[in-house]
């Protein structure tokens, strides 16, 4: 149960990784502002980013401005981070996010391993009632499957290589076109921890 709670209590719940380099950002966007900006700085506990948008909600103008603003902000932060990573992230939650995400991944792996172990245990009781040869063959197959599962798990928990990451920043609207509650798809050539650092730092500017 503790592992499950740790898995759910992820920092910056507003930002979810879909695939390496592809993230969904939950946004509350209020149109009609004088200038596009974060209404409040992004913090590790917020479930959505609160933004003011300098465009009216007419003919998709606010959505276009939102996407343009976020793309420029993320690109600016990425350039600064690339120039001096340690200096850029030192006053952000970057290190904590790295640790929290690693713990969440480990907890998820532990839950998956526990569930797989329970299934194998139940299956073993049934196999004891079968002929010895059939039982041995089934057990060998189960161990082989477990090995495949563990190898797959190691691959999924490995850090993404540069070859699988996008080579540039792209921001598009995933859903919520006519609502203030929106989900934005962000393509970013870096990890979730790096993107949260960019959003956290740039939201203070």
PESUL-V156415 format. One record per helix or strand of 3 or more residues. SS is the DSSP state (H for helix, E for strand). FROM is the first residue (numbers start at 1). TO is the last residue. Records with the same first field share a line. If there is no record, write none. Layout:
SS = FROM-TO ; FROM-TO
This chain:
H = 2-8 ; 61-83 ; 85-89 ; 94-127 ; 132-157 ; 162-164 ; 192-202
E = 15-19 ; 22-31 ; 49-53 ; 170-175 ; 181-187
